[in-house]
Amino acid sequence: MSKIAVVVCNYNKKDEVCEAVQSVLDSTCTVADLFIVDNGSTDGSVDALEERFGERAIIHRNEENLGGSGGFNLGFRAALETDADYILSLDDDAVLTKDALEKLVAYLDAHKECGIVGPRVYRKAKPEVLQENGIWIDFEEYCSKSPYENLKLATEDTNPSGESNFTNHIGETITIPEVTVCDAVPACAMLFRREVMEKVGLFPEENFLYWDDTEFCYLAGLAGWQVVCLGSAVAYHSMGAKKEAETTVPTYYAWRNWLRFYMKYTPKERREEMVQILLTTLYVNLYEAIYQEEEHKIHSLVAAYDDAIHGEMGQVKPDICGPILNSDAKLRRMLTYVDEVQIIVGPYEEAALDLKKKIEGISSRVKVVLDTESNPALAGETYCNELSTTGMPKNHVVITMCDFVFGVLDLSRAVVFADVDGNLLLTAEDCYAILNYAQSLQTFLQTQTELTLDKIKEMHGEQ
């Protein structure tokens, strides 16, 4: 029988980490060794863990926060000193169903070509919504993709072949096979052979947070092992969206480590293409942050890029990150003089619904109407005609949904434009920003491309 070691990493999630550990102990699969690593929590986590699990688990208490990668690595080193065949990583805010670990172990037992297997992960707060079913590393667009994210489990959730049925936001049925071979699975719940870690090494500790599990899986794939998401094994995980809406800490780590990953692993002959795409994507997000008056996000993005190209890794320096303050500032200012908002939906139903909820959350006074009939392309002309013939009051605002406000050609301001990322085209100042967007992008690329390519050469010892 295969021996299992489990490593749980915690940081200030006293209640949730106890649920995570309990889900391991309630498993139908026997766990030989259980290691809990606490990353310097200040919320009483260690006392709670020792009280409930002190006789069953080995609890490591760090005096400082070593990050997700550092915390997990401490536990992995301890696990590798045992005779465990497989090691499971589990986040402090994730829980396994009772048979999940048993199914993951059985899969590795039966498939020697597989080195890493993860469960299908659903949102803990919305257990019918899929959070993760495998990650793909894209060397065409230079990003990671989770194509099944946010699908909703269908009422008839399985078909005769054992595949699972989900629905997307427009009601289409999406079928996912039980076994999905992918590039990576998240460390929130990941089972791997000890031989994988002995071959490719621990999580990249310099990452601190994010992309450490993706890089570990990527290296395992390069070493010849399959990575699989197993649909019959299920875990539930809290989403990080709330934290990302409050602080730019996740922004910094996600961007720095994403940039660094592709700088490290993109083939030499494709570096110039990679740099153009990454810098363009960075510019778009930086320009949006400036447009949204997000000072801390601007600082975090610039620092993430600068640290990535100069190899400044580990924990973020003090004072770089801060709270999100003004992401809805334009919308809030508009709503102070508006009584009714008409949203022309077009093909952006999900974004329109999100905007409607946001407006209603900001002001219960404002009436919001979703218009699915009007043509977004003619919205400005239609509104001007209505205003001249019906005397539509000025406190009635038409918002037209679009893909990207910086690509809008209609700068008449007859209607307000809102894109899928929450940017608004509202004022004359906004129009100037949109007019300057393309030229500013070219200037950014011209000033940063050669510098970035030189730093990549330096990273690879080519200078």
N, C-alpha and C positions, 0 to 999 in steps of 0.2 A: 504494500500500500504506500502511495506517495505521501511524503511528509510535507506539511505546509507550515510556513512561517508567515505571519501577518505583521505589517508595519503600518501604524496609524500615526499621522503627523497632525498636531494641533497647535492652533494659535488663537487664544481668546474666544473659544467657542465651547464653553463649559457644558452647556446642555446638549448641544448637537454632538459633541465628541462622545459623550456617554451613550447617546443613541447609536452612534457608529460602532463603538466597541461592543455594545450589547447585540447588535445585529450579527457580528462575527460569532459571538458566543452562542447565539440562538441558531447558528447554521447547522444544517444536517451533515456537514462535513467536519471531521475532527481536525482541530488546529493544534499542532504540536507546540508552537512557540508564538507568543503574542507580545509584540514590542510597541509601546506607545511613547512617542517622542513629543515633548512639549517645548515649544519654541519661546520660552520666556513669557508665558501668559501672565497677565495681571488680574484676571477675573476669577481666580479661585479654581481654575481648571484642575491643577495638580492635586489639590486636596480632595476634590470631588472624585477624580479618577482613582486615587489611592484608597479612598473610602469604599468605592464600589468594586474596584477590580485589582486592588493591590495584591491579593493572594493568587490571582490568575495571570497577571501580566507583569512584564518588566517595564517599569516606567522610567524614562530618561528625562531629566529636567534640565533644560538649557538655561543658562543665565541671560542669554540674549537671543534675539530672533535670528536664526540662521537661514530663514527663507524656506520655501517649500523644498527646494532641491537639497539644501544643507540639512534640513530636518529629516527628510526621508533617507538621505545618505547615511546619517548616523544610525538609523534603524536598519538599513540594508547591511551595513558593515557587521552589525550584531547578528543579523539573520544568516549572513554568509559564514559566520563562525559556528553555526549549528549544522546539523546534517540534513537540513531542509532540501527537498527536491525542487519545490516551487515557492516563490515569494509573492505575496499579495501586498500591493500598496493601496491604502484607503484614506481618503481625505476625511478631515474632522467633520465635514458637513454632508457626508455620503452615508447611505445605509444600503445593505444588501438584503435581498429577499432570502428566505430561509434556505432555498435550494440553489441559490446563485453560485456560491463557491463550489458546491459539489459538481455542478454542471461544467464550470470552468476547468476544474481539475480533471474531470472525465474527458473533456475535449483534448487537453494536453496529453493525457495518458494515451489517447487513441490516435493522435496526430503528431508524430515525431517531427514532422517538418515545421510545425508551428512552435515558435519560441515565446510569443506573447499573445494573450487572449484577454479581452475585456468584455464586460456585460453590456447589454443595451442600457443606456442611461436615460432615465426620465427625470423631469423636473420634480423636485420634492413638493413644491407648493402647488403644482398642477400635474398630478401624476399621470394624466392621460396625454401629456405633451412630451414629445421626444426631445431630449437635449443633445444626445450624441449617439451616433451609430457608425463609428469609424471616422477617421480623419485622413484626408488625402493631401499630400504635399505636391503642390503644382509648380513645376519648373517652366511652365509657359507663362503664367501670370504672376509667378513668384509670390505665392500665398498659400495658406492652408485652407482647405475647404471641408465643411461638414454639410453635405448636400441634403441630409435628412433632418437637419435641425428644425425644430418647431412644428413638425408634422404632428397631427393629432390622431391618436389611436382610434380606429374605426369601431363601430358597434360590433360588426362581425370581424373580430380582430385577427382571425386566422382562417386560412383556406385549407383544402384537403392536402396540399403539398407541404404544409408546415410553415409556409411563408406568412408574414404578418401584413395586414392591411392598415394603411393610414390615410388620412385626408389632409390636403393642403388648405391654404386659406381661402381658396375659391371652390372647395368641395370636391376636387378631383381625387380619385383613389390612387394611392401610391403603394405598390407592393414591395416589401423589403424581404429578401431571403433570410433564412435563419442564420446562415453563415456568410459573413461579409469579409472578404479579404481586402485589407486596406493598408495604408502606410503607417498609421499610428492609432493608438487608443489612449484616452486620458488617464493620468495617474490617480484620478479620483477613485478609480477601481480598476486595477490592472494586475493580472497574474502572469508571472513570467518564470521561465526556467532559470535556475541559478547559473547554468552554463552560459546563458545570454549575458548576464552581468559580468561573469568572469571573463568573457571574451571581449565585450565592448566597453566595459567599465561602468562606473556609477553614473548617476544623473550629473550633467554638467553643473557643478556647484556654483560656478561663476554667474549663472543665470539668475539665481536667487528666486525668482518667480517666473513662470511661463516659459514655454517652449523647451523646458528641460525634458519632459516626458516625450514630446514630439521628436526631439533630437535622439533620445535614447532608442525609441522605436525605429527611427530612420537608420541608425547605425546597425541595429539588429537586422533590418532588412538587407543592408549592404553586406552583412556577414552571412546571409543565406537563409535566415529564418523568416517564416511567414508571420504576419501580424493579422489577427482576426478579431472581429466583433461578433459575439455569439448572442443571437437574438433571444434564445430561450433562457438565458441568464439575465437577470434584471437587477439594476441598482437605481436608487433615487438620489439626486444630488441637488443641493441648493444652487441657485443661479447667482452669478456675481454681478448681475446687472445693477442691483441697488447700490453696491459699493462703487461701481463705475460711474453711476450718476451723481455720486457725492464727492469723489476725489479723483485726482489725476494720477494717483499711484499706479493703478492698473495700466493706464495709458503709457506711462513711462516704460514699465517693464515689458509690456507686450511689443511696443515699437522697437525698443533697443534690441531685444532678443530676436525678434523677427528679422530685422535688418542684419544682425550679426550672423544668423543662421545662413541666409542666402549669400552673404559675403564669404562664408567658410566653404559652402558646398556647391555653389554654382560652377560648372565647368568653365575653364579659362576662356574658351572660345565664345562663351555666351555672356561674359561679364558685362560688356558694354550695354547689351540689351537689358540685362538685369538691372543695372544701375539706372538706366533711363526710366524703367517701369517703377522701381522703388522710389526714386526721387520724385517722379510725377505723383505717385500716390501720397508720399509725404507732403508734397506741396499742396495738394488738394485739401488734406486734413489741416495743414497749418493755415492755409488761407481761410478755411471755414472757421477755425478757432479765432482768427483775427476778426472775421466778419461777425462772429457771435460774441465778440468782446470777452473771450475767455482767456484772461491773462495767465492763469496757472496752466491751462492746457497748452498755450503757446510756449511757455517756458519749458514744460515737460517734453513736448515734441522736439524742440530744438536741442535740449539736453540729451534726449534719447539718441538722436542722430549723431550728435557730436561724440557722445560716449561710445557709440557703436563703431564709428570709423577710427577712433583712437584707442579702442580696446579697453575702455574704462568699464569694468564689469563689477559684479557683486551688488551690494546694497546701494540704493540710490543715495546720493549725497543730501544732507539736510537742506531744506528751503527750496528744493527744486519743484516739488509737487505741492499741491494745495487743493482746496475745495473747489468744486464746480459752482460758479456763482451766477452767471448771466446767460445760460444757454437758452432761456425763454424770455430774455429781456425785451426783444423786439415785439414778440407776441403780447407780452403783458402790457407794454406801452400802447399797442394798438387797441387792446380790449378796454382800455379806460374810456375810450370815446365811441365804442361800438355797442349797439344793442342786438344786432343780428348778423350772423355769419353764414353765408351760403358757400359750401365747399363743392366745387365741381370735381367730381371724383375721377372720371376717365378710367384708365387702366390701373389706377393706384389705390385700389380699394383698401388694402391693409394700412397704408400710410395715411389715407384719409380718415379711417376709423381711429387711428392713433392720435391724429391731430384733433379730431372731435373730442376724444376723451381728455386730451390735454387742455383744450379750451374750457371744457366743462369743469375740470379740476381747478382751473385758475379763477373762473367767474361763473357762478351759478345764475347770474343775472342775464348773461348773453345767451340768446337762442341760437342753436346750431342746426343747420339743415344740410343734409347730404344730397347733392344733386347728381344723380346718375344718368340723366338724360342729355344734359347740355354737352356740346363738343368743346373740350378744353382749348382746341386750336382757334376757336372763334369767340372765346370767352370775352376778350377785351372789346371786340366790336359789338357783341351782343349786349354787353353791359352798358356801353355808351348809348346805344340805340334806346334801351329801356329807360335810361336816365333822362334822355331828351323827350321821350314820348309819355312816360308815366310819372315822371317826377319822383322816382325812387329816392327815398331819404338818404342823406349822406351817412347816416349812422348804420346803414346796411352795407356790409363789405362782402365782396365776392373774392374767394380764394380759389385759385386754380392749381390743382396738384400737377406736379411735373417731376421729371426724373432728376434734374440738376439745375438749380437756379442760375448757375454761372454759364449755362448754355442758352438761357432765354434770350430771344431776339426782340420780343415785344417789351420795350422799356417805356411805354406810354404811361404806365402806372394807373391805367384804367381799372385794372384788377390787381389783387395781390397774388403773387406766385409763392407756393410752398413746395419744397422738394421732399423726397423720401428720407432725407437726413435731417429734416426739421429746419432747414434754412428758409428764410422769408425774403422776398423781394418786395419792399414796401416803400422806401423813401428815395429821394433824389440821391442821397449819399450811397444807398445800395446800388443804384444804377451806375454810379461812377466806379464802384468796386467791381461790378460785373464787366464794365468796359475795360478795366485795367487787368482783368484776370489773365487773359491769354499772353499779353506782353510780359507780365510779371512772371508767368511760368517759364517763358523762354529765357528770361534773365536769370532765374533761379537755376535752371538746367545748365546754362552756360558757365555760371560761376562755381557750380558744385560737382559737375560730372568728372572732370579731370582729377580734382582733389580726391573724390571718393575712389576712383580707379587706382590712383597712386597709393591710397591707404590699403586697398585690397591687395595690391602687389606686395606692399610692406608686410601685411599679415601673413602672406604665403612665402615670405623670405625671398622674393624675387627682385629686391633692390639692395 
